[in-house]
Amino acid sequence: MSETTLTVNGKTRTVDADDAMPLLWYLRDELELTGTKFGCGMGLCGACTVHLDGRATRACQTPVSAAVGKEVTTVEGLSPDGTHPLQQAWLEQRVPQCGYCQAGQLMTAADFLARNPDPSDEEIDQAMAGNICRCGTYLRIRKAVRSAADKMGER
């Protein structure tokens, strides 16, 4: 155990943690940011996706030590009041079904749209392919990402 300081959702956080601890457990157990979910534990399903310096990262496969000195953003930090265009589009398109994968889906989509603000449907499908939704809401996810991209382009 060592004292670890990270910047999470714009706030500096310091706790005693094993540097090898997966970032997911640091966020959920130490900081009580439970929006990020444990899915497969192997980085395959995307439920644990957060941003490290704005890039989508699997928190279950990332040790805490890899996040030191970087900005960590969880779904709680995407928009504190839920007004991010993706969050609004998710509601408008009624994407969530069971909701378990949604935080990871949103974080992957946010990173994707930051790099590709006017994607094609094929590009959306490719970008989101690494996030599994057991409820099968993929068509609604594509519509929501498209809608958010359109709204973000209007700003």
Accessible surface in RSA format (square Angstrom, percent):
REM  Atomic radii and reference values for relative SASA: ProtOr
REM  Chains: A
REM  Algorithm: Lee & Richards
REM  Probe-radius: 1.40
REM  Slices: 20
REM RES _ NUM      All-atoms   Total-Side   Main-Chain    Non-polar    All polar
REM                ABS   REL    ABS   REL    ABS   REL    ABS   REL    ABS   REL
RES MET A   1   168.90  87.5  99.64  65.9  69.26 164.9  85.78  72.9  83.11 110.1
RES SER A   2    49.52  41.8  42.08  56.2   7.44  17.1  45.56  97.0   3.96   5.5
RES GLU A   3   134.24  77.1 103.45  78.3  30.80  73.3  24.37  47.1 109.88  89.7
RES THR A   4     5.00   3.6   1.81   1.8   3.19   7.6   4.26   5.7   0.74   1.1
RES THR A   5    60.73  43.2  51.76  52.5   8.97  21.4  36.93  49.6  23.79  36.0
RES LEU A   6     1.97   1.1   0.00   0.0   1.97   4.9   1.97   1.4   0.00   0.0
RES THR A   7    45.94  32.7  44.77  45.4   1.17   2.8  17.72  23.8  28.23  42.7
RES VAL A   8     0.00   0.0   0.00   0.0   0.00   0.0   0.00   0.0   0.00   0.0
RES ASN A   9    38.46  26.5  13.98  13.5  24.48  59.0  17.94  43.2  20.51  19.8
RES GLY A  10    61.21  75.5   0.00   N/A  61.21  75.5  28.04  77.0  33.17  74.3
RES LYS A  11   130.01  63.4 126.12  77.4   3.89   9.3  76.90  69.2  53.11  56.6
RES THR A  12    98.86  70.3  70.62  71.6  28.24  67.3  42.01  56.4  56.84  85.9
RES ARG A  13    59.05  24.8  56.33  28.7   2.72   6.5  21.06  28.8  38.00  23.0
RES THR A  14    66.72  47.5  38.25  38.8  28.47  67.9  26.98  36.2  39.74  60.1
RES VAL A  15    31.19  20.5  23.19  21.0   7.99  19.3  31.19  27.1   0.00   0.0
RES ASP A  16    84.64  59.3  75.50  75.1   9.14  21.6  16.23  38.2  68.41  68.2
RES ALA A  17     0.00   0.0   0.00   0.0   0.00   0.0   0.00   0.0   0.00   0.0
RES ASP A  18    70.52  49.4  68.98  68.7   1.54   3.6  14.82  34.9  55.70  55.6
RES ASP A  19    67.31  47.2  64.37  64.1   2.95   7.0  20.20  47.5  47.11  47.0
RES ALA A  20    74.09  68.1  56.36  87.0  17.73  40.3  59.72  84.1  14.37  38.1
RES MET A  21    38.90  20.1  32.47  21.5   6.42  15.3  38.64  32.8   0.26   0.3
RES PRO A  22    43.28  31.5  42.24  38.5   1.04   3.8  43.28  35.7   0.00   0.0
RES LEU A  23     0.00   0.0   0.00   0.0   0.00   0.0   0.00   0.0   0.00   0.0
RES LEU A  24     0.23   0.1   0.23   0.2   0.00   0.0   0.23   0.2   0.00   0.0
RES TRP A  25    83.56  33.5  83.56  40.4   0.00   0.0  63.64  33.9  19.93  32.3
RES TYR A  26     0.00   0.0   0.00   0.0   0.00   0.0   0.00   0.0   0.00   0.0
RES LEU A  27     0.00   0.0   0.00   0.0   0.00   0.0   0.00   0.0   0.00   0.0
RES ARG A  28    58.52  24.6  53.40  27.2   5.13  12.2   1.61   2.2  56.91  34.5
RES ASP A  29    94.61  66.3  68.34  68.0  26.27  62.1  23.52  55.4  71.09  70.9
RES GLU A  30    69.52  39.9  47.71  36.1  21.80  51.9   1.16   2.2  68.36  55.8
RES LEU A  31    20.76  11.6   6.62   4.7  14.15  35.6   9.88   6.9  10.88  29.3
RES GLU A  32   138.78  79.7 120.17  90.9  18.61  44.3  33.90  65.6 104.88  85.6
RES LEU A  33    23.29  13.0  22.64  16.2   0.65   1.6  23.29  16.4   0.00   0.0
RES THR A  34    68.91  49.0  67.75  68.7   1.16   2.8  35.12  47.2  33.79  51.1
RES GLY A  35    17.23  21.2   0.00   N/A  17.23  21.2  15.71  43.1   1.52   3.4
RES THR A  36     0.88   0.6   0.63   0.6   0.26   0.6   0.35   0.5   0.53   0.8
RES LYS A  37    53.09  25.9  53.09  32.6   0.00   0.0  21.88  19.7  31.22  33.3
RES PHE A  38    84.06  42.1  80.06  49.6   3.99  10.4  80.06  48.5   3.99  11.4
RES GLY A  39    32.77  40.4   0.00   N/A  32.77  40.4  12.18  33.4  20.59  46.1
RES CYS A  40    44.03  33.3  18.49  20.6  25.53  60.0  26.78  67.9  17.24  18.6
RES GLY A  41    24.19  29.8   0.00   N/A  24.19  29.8   7.38  20.3  16.81  37.6
RES MET A  42   123.27  63.8 108.85  72.0  14.42  34.3  70.11  59.6  53.16  70.4
RES GLY A  43    17.35  21.4   0.00   N/A  17.35  21.4   3.34   9.2  14.01  31.4
RES LEU A  44   110.95  61.8  99.20  71.0  11.76  29.6 101.52  71.3   9.43  25.4
RES CYS A  45    18.40  13.9  17.58  19.6   0.82   1.9  11.50  29.1   6.90   7.4
RES GLY A  46     0.66   0.8   0.00   N/A   0.66   0.8   0.18   0.5   0.48   1.1
RES ALA A  47     4.43   4.1   3.74   5.8   0.69   1.6   4.08   5.7   0.35   0.9
RES CYS A  48     3.61   2.7   3.52   3.9   0.09   0.2   0.37   0.9   3.24   3.5
RES THR A  49     1.13   0.8   0.00   0.0   1.13   2.7   0.00   0.0   1.13   1.7
RES VAL A  50     0.00   0.0   0.00   0.0   0.00   0.0   0.00   0.0   0.00   0.0
RES HIS A  51    14.54   7.9  14.54  10.1   0.00   0.0   6.21   6.4   8.33   9.7
RES LEU A  52    17.20   9.6  13.75   9.8   3.45   8.7  13.75   9.7   3.45   9.3
RES ASP A  53    87.18  61.1  61.07  60.8  26.10  61.7  33.90  79.8  53.28  53.1
RES GLY A  54    38.55  47.5   0.00   N/A  38.55  47.5  28.92  79.4   9.62  21.5
RES ARG A  55   127.32  53.5 127.32  64.9   0.00   0.0  53.15  72.6  74.17  45.0
RES ALA A  56    37.27  34.3  13.04  20.1  24.23  55.1  13.41  18.9  23.86  63.2
RES THR A  57    30.00  21.3  24.60  24.9   5.40  12.9  22.18  29.8   7.81  11.8
RES ARG A  58    55.36  23.2  52.09  26.6   3.27   7.8  24.54  33.5  30.82  18.7
RES ALA A  59     0.00   0.0   0.00   0.0   0.00   0.0   0.00   0.0   0.00   0.0
RES CYS A  60    14.13  10.7   5.24   5.8   8.89  20.9   3.86   9.8  10.27  11.1
RES GLN A  61   100.75  56.3  71.22  52.1  29.53  70.3  28.89  61.5  71.86  54.5
RES THR A  62    14.79  10.5  13.25  13.4   1.53   3.7   7.05   9.5   7.74  11.7
RES PRO A  63    50.87  37.1  49.40  45.0   1.48   5.4  50.30  41.5   0.57   3.5
RES VAL A  64     0.00   0.0   0.00   0.0   0.00   0.0   0.00   0.0   0.00   0.0
RES SER A  65    55.19  46.6  40.41  53.9  14.78  34.0  23.47  50.0  31.72  44.4
RES ALA A  66    39.91  36.7  26.06  40.2  13.85  31.5  37.75  53.2   2.16   5.7
RES ALA A  67     0.00   0.0   0.00   0.0   0.00   0.0   0.00   0.0   0.00   0.0
RES VAL A  68    79.03  52.0  63.38  57.4  15.65  37.7  63.38  55.1  15.65  42.4
RES GLY A  69    79.88  98.5   0.00   N/A  79.88  98.5  43.12 118.3  36.76  82.3
RES LYS A  70    84.50  41.2  80.74  49.5   3.76   9.0  41.03  36.9  43.47  46.3
RES GLU A  71    61.33  35.2  58.44  44.2   2.89   6.9  42.09  81.4  19.24  15.7
RES VAL A  72     0.00   0.0   0.00   0.0   0.00   0.0   0.00   0.0   0.00   0.0
RES THR A  73    26.08  18.5  26.08  26.4   0.00   0.0  12.79  17.2  13.29  20.1
RES THR A  74     0.00   0.0   0.00   0.0   0.00   0.0   0.00   0.0   0.00   0.0
RES VAL A  75    23.09  15.2  20.32  18.4   2.77   6.7  20.32  17.7   2.77   7.5
RES GLU A  76    64.63  37.1  45.31  34.3  19.32  46.0  49.04  94.8  15.60  12.7
RES GLY A  77    22.71  28.0   0.00   N/A  22.71  28.0   4.84  13.3  17.87  40.0
RES LEU A  78    27.78  15.5   9.97   7.1  17.81  44.8  11.18   7.9  16.60  44.7
RES SER A  79    14.51  12.3   8.06  10.8   6.45  14.9   6.29  13.4   8.22  11.5
RES PRO A  80   131.12  95.6  94.52  86.2  36.60 133.0  98.57  81.4  32.55 202.3
RES ASP A  81   106.06  74.3  74.47  74.1  31.59  74.7  47.15 111.0  58.91  58.8
RES GLY A  82    24.81  30.6   0.00   N/A  24.81  30.6  19.92  54.7   4.89  11.0
RES THR A  83    81.76  58.2  67.96  68.9  13.80  32.9  50.80  68.2  30.96  46.8
RES HIS A  84    33.50  18.3  28.80  20.0   4.69  12.0  20.04  20.7  13.45  15.7
RES PRO A  85    14.64  10.7  11.61  10.6   3.03  11.0  14.64  12.1   0.00   0.0
RES LEU A  86     0.00   0.0   0.00   0.0   0.00   0.0   0.00   0.0   0.00   0.0
RES GLN A  87    27.15  15.2  25.00  18.3   2.15   5.1  10.71  22.8  16.44  12.5
RES GLN A  88    63.91  35.7  63.72  46.6   0.19   0.4  18.63  39.7  45.28  34.3
RES ALA A  89     0.00   0.0   0.00   0.0   0.00   0.0   0.00   0.0   0.00   0.0
RES TRP A  90     6.15   2.5   6.15   3.0   0.00   0.0   6.15   3.3   0.00   0.0
RES LEU A  91   121.14  67.5 108.55  77.7  12.58  31.6 109.95  77.2  11.19  30.1
RES GLU A  92    97.64  56.1  65.48  49.5  32.17  76.6  46.20  89.4  51.44  42.0
RES GLN A  93    54.67  30.6  46.51  34.0   8.16  19.4   2.76   5.9  51.91  39.4
RES ARG A  94   184.62  77.5 179.94  91.7   4.68  11.1  58.48  79.9 126.14  76.4
RES VAL A  95     0.00   0.0   0.00   0.0   0.00   0.0   0.00   0.0   0.00   0.0
RES PRO A  96    58.22  42.4  39.95  36.4  18.27  66.4  39.95  33.0  18.27 113.6
RES GLN A  97   112.31  62.8  80.50  58.8  31.81  75.7  32.41  69.0  79.89  60.6
RES CYS A  98    92.40  69.9  52.30  58.3  40.10  94.2  41.61 105.4  50.79  54.8
RES GLY A  99    26.80  33.1   0.00   N/A  26.80  33.1  14.79  40.6  12.01  26.9
RES TYR A 100   105.12  49.1 101.95  58.0   3.17   8.2  86.66  65.1  18.45  22.7
RES CYS A 101    13.91  10.5  13.55  15.1   0.36   0.8  10.05  25.5   3.86   4.2
RES GLN A 102    14.59   8.2  14.59  10.7   0.00   0.0  12.88  27.4   1.71   1.3
RES ALA A 103    11.31  10.4   7.76  12.0   3.54   8.1   8.67  12.2   2.64   7.0
RES GLY A 104     0.06   0.1   0.00   N/A   0.06   0.1   0.00   0.0   0.06   0.1
RES GLN A 105     0.69   0.4   0.69   0.5   0.00   0.0   0.00   0.0   0.69   0.5
RES LEU A 106    15.85   8.8  15.85  11.3   0.00   0.0  15.85  11.1   0.00   0.0
RES MET A 107     0.24   0.1   0.24   0.2   0.00   0.0   0.24   0.2   0.00   0.0
RES THR A 108    14.07  10.0  13.29  13.5   0.77   1.8  13.29  17.9   0.77   1.2
RES ALA A 109     0.00   0.0   0.00   0.0   0.00   0.0   0.00   0.0   0.00   0.0
RES ALA A 110    10.16   9.3   4.47   6.9   5.69  12.9   5.13   7.2   5.03  13.3
RES ASP A 111     5.98   4.2   5.27   5.2   0.71   1.7   0.80   1.9   5.18   5.2
RES PHE A 112    14.76   7.4  14.76   9.1   0.00   0.0  14.76   9.0   0.00   0.0
RES LEU A 113     3.98   2.2   0.89   0.6   3.09   7.8   0.89   0.6   3.09   8.3
RES ALA A 114    81.72  75.1  43.29  66.8  38.43  87.4  52.90  74.5  28.83  76.4
RES ARG A 115   130.52  54.8  96.85  49.4  33.68  80.2  45.04  61.6  85.48  51.8
RES ASN A 116    36.92  25.5  34.93  33.8   1.99   4.8  13.00  31.3  23.92  23.1
RES PRO A 117    89.39  65.1  83.00  75.7   6.39  23.2  84.64  69.9   4.75  29.5
RES ASP A 118   115.13  80.6  98.49  98.0  16.64  39.4  32.28  76.0  82.86  82.6
RES PRO A 119     2.03   1.5   0.00   0.0   2.03   7.4   0.35   0.3   1.69  10.5
RES SER A 120    54.15  45.8  43.69  58.3  10.47  24.1  48.95 104.2   5.21   7.3
RES ASP A 121    70.29  49.2  64.93  64.6   5.36  12.7  20.43  48.1  49.86  49.7
RES GLU A 122   120.17  69.0 113.41  85.8   6.76  16.1  37.82  73.2  82.35  67.2
RES GLU A 123    70.59  40.5  68.74  52.0   1.85   4.4  21.98  42.5  48.61  39.7
RES ILE A 124     0.93   0.5   0.93   0.7   0.00   0.0   0.93   0.7   0.00   0.0
RES ASP A 125    59.12  41.4  50.86  50.6   8.26  19.5  28.87  68.0  30.25  30.2
RES GLN A 126   123.13  68.9 103.47  75.6  19.66  46.8  41.60  88.5  81.53  61.8
RES ALA A 127    31.52  29.0   7.35  11.3  24.17  55.0  19.89  28.0  11.63  30.8
RES MET A 128     9.68   5.0   8.50   5.6   1.18   2.8   8.74   7.4   0.94   1.2
RES ALA A 129    77.09  70.9  44.48  68.6  32.61  74.2  55.25  77.8  21.85  57.9
RES GLY A 130    35.05  43.2   0.00   N/A  35.05  43.2  31.23  85.7   3.82   8.6
RES ASN A 131     3.25   2.2   2.00   1.9   1.24   3.0   0.20   0.5   3.05   2.9
RES ILE A 132    80.50  45.8  74.84  55.8   5.66  13.6  74.84  53.9   5.66  15.4
RES CYS A 133     6.64   5.0   2.13   2.4   4.50  10.6   0.00   0.0   6.64   7.2
RES ARG A 134   226.79  95.2 185.09  94.4  41.69  99.3  70.36  96.2 156.43  94.8
RES CYS A 135    44.02  33.3  16.45  18.3  27.57  64.8   8.49  21.5  35.53  38.3
RES GLY A 136    48.54  59.9   0.00   N/A  48.54  59.9  20.72  56.8  27.83  62.3
RES THR A 137     2.48   1.8   0.09   0.1   2.39   5.7   2.48   3.3   0.00   0.0
RES TYR A 138   101.45  47.4  97.35  55.4   4.09  10.6  85.55  64.3  15.89  19.6
RES LEU A 139   117.31  65.3 116.32  83.2   0.99   2.5 116.32  81.7   0.99   2.7
RES ARG A 140    80.35  33.7  80.06  40.8   0.29   0.7  31.67  43.3  48.68  29.5
RES ILE A 141     2.64   1.5   2.64   2.0   0.00   0.0   2.64   1.9   0.00   0.0
RES ARG A 142    65.79  27.6  65.32  33.3   0.48   1.1   7.18   9.8  58.61  35.5
RES LYS A 143   121.21  59.1 116.53  71.5   4.68  11.2  63.67  57.3  57.54  61.3
RES ALA A 144     0.00   0.0   0.00   0.0   0.00   0.0   0.00   0.0   0.00   0.0
RES VAL A 145     0.00   0.0   0.00   0.0   0.00   0.0   0.00   0.0   0.00   0.0
RES ARG A 146    61.44  25.8  61.44  31.3   0.00   0.0  43.41  59.3  18.03  10.9
RES SER A 147    20.03  16.9  15.49  20.7   4.54  10.5  11.97  25.5   8.06  11.3
RES ALA A 148     0.00   0.0   0.00   0.0   0.00   0.0   0.00   0.0   0.00   0.0
RES ALA A 149     4.49   4.1   0.59   0.9   3.89   8.9   1.81   2.5   2.68   7.1
RES ASP A 150    69.37  48.6  60.85  60.6   8.52  20.1  26.15  61.5  43.22  43.1
RES LYS A 151    73.02  35.6  68.77  42.2   4.25  10.1  61.25  55.1  11.76  12.5
RES MET A 152    57.26  29.7  43.68  28.9  13.58  32.3  43.71  37.2  13.55  17.9
RES GLY A 153    63.33  78.1   0.00   N/A  63.33  78.1  33.70  92.5  29.63  66.4
RES GLU A 154   140.22  80.5 104.73  79.2  35.49  84.5  48.41  93.6  91.81  75.0
RES ARG A 155   194.83  81.8 127.87  65.2  66.96 159.4  95.53 130.6  99.30  60.2
END  Absolute sums over single chains surface
CHAIN  1 A     7731.4       5935.7       1795.6       4038.8       3692.6
END  Absolute sums over all chains
TOTAL          7731.4       5935.7       1795.6       4038.8       3692.6
